[in-house]
Amino acid sequence: MRTTIQLDDNLHEMARRYAQASGKTLTALLEEVLREKLLARPKRPPAEQVKLKTVNGRGMLRGVDLDDNAALLDLMETR
């Protein structure tokens, strides 16, 4: 698709030079950068450490991932 964008003159020159040095067209560079930005998974902040109380006081089983619902259900069914 053909489109027109406005870029800062310095940014345009930097991008043009980078594309040329990389052996790419400016269009190919812009497509690559947009794909990387738009398809990247958002970074989640590091999880805060939470202490969980258990009934028998032995803590959580090793290897249990509280973010994996299917694995938790499987584990509960086998116990």
Summary of the structure (lengths in Angstrom):
residues: 79
radius of gyration: 24.4
end to end distance: 56.2
largest distance: 66.0
contacts: 103
relative contact order: 0.06
helix: 47%
strand: 0%
